[in-house]
Amino acid sequence: MTATIYIGSRIDQPDDNQLTLLIEFAISRGWNYIVFSENISIEETQSVKKELLVRLRRNEFDIVLVHKLRDWVCSLTKLINEISELL
């Protein structure tokens, strides 16, 4: 199984432990993984996430790991839309 780890750290709230925890989780499951990481703010577009979504649409990964859902999306509606699109 190939996992992708997405770290979307808020510039004003960095969390250095996110990556370590998610890598340890993937390793404990025996998964291969690739890390996508970016610093984001409200004004910035999430270019790394956009690239990841393209690759997810191509079924390049089996699972996405994120530490906090708020790092992935800022609204429940957007989360539901993205999940529905990828299923």
C-alpha positions in Angstrom: 0.0 0.0 0.0 1.3 3.5 -0.8 0.3 6.3 1.4 0.7 10.0 0.9 1.4 12.2 3.9 0.1 15.8 3.5 1.5 18.4 5.9 -0.2 21.8 5.4 1.3 23.7 8.2 -0.2 27.1 8.9 2.6 29.7 8.8 1.4 31.1 12.1 1.1 27.7 13.8 3.9 25.4 12.8 3.9 21.9 14.2 7.1 20.0 13.8 5.7 16.8 15.3 3.1 16.2 12.6 5.5 14.7 10.1 7.2 12.5 12.6 3.9 11.1 13.9 2.5 10.4 10.4 5.7 8.8 9.2 5.8 6.5 12.3 2.1 5.6 11.7 2.8 4.7 8.0 5.9 2.7 9.0 4.0 0.8 11.7 1.5 -0.3 9.1 4.2 -1.4 6.6 3.1 1.2 4.1 5.4 3.0 1.6 4.8 6.7 1.7 5.5 10.0 0.0 5.4 13.3 1.8 3.8 16.5 0.4 4.5 19.5 2.6 3.7 23.2 2.3 3.4 26.3 4.4 0.0 27.9 3.8 -1.9 31.0 4.8 -5.4 32.2 4.0 -4.1 34.3 1.2 -2.0 31.6 -0.5 -3.2 28.9 -2.9 -2.3 25.4 -1.9 -0.2 24.5 -4.9 1.3 21.4 -3.4 -2.2 20.1 -2.4 -3.4 20.8 -6.0 -0.6 18.6 -7.3 -1.5 15.9 -4.8 -5.2 16.0 -5.8 -4.2 15.5 -9.5 -2.1 12.5 -8.5 -5.0 11.1 -6.3 -7.3 11.4 -9.2 -4.9 9.2 -11.2 -5.1 6.6 -8.3 -1.3 6.9 -7.6 -1.9 6.5 -3.8 -4.1 4.2 -1.7 -4.5 6.5 1.3 -3.9 10.1 2.4 -2.7 10.8 5.9 -3.2 14.2 7.5 -2.6 15.2 11.1 -5.5 17.7 11.3 -8.4 18.0 8.8 -8.1 21.8 9.1 -4.7 21.5 7.3 -6.4 19.8 4.4 -9.5 22.0 4.0 -11.1 25.0 5.7 -14.8 24.0 5.3 -16.8 20.9 5.7 -18.5 21.5 2.3 -15.1 21.5 0.6 -14.1 18.4 2.4 -17.2 16.5 1.4 -16.8 17.7 -2.3 -13.2 16.6 -2.4 -13.9 13.2 -0.9 -16.9 12.6 -3.2 -14.7 13.5 -6.2 -12.0 11.0 -5.2 -14.3 8.1 -4.5 
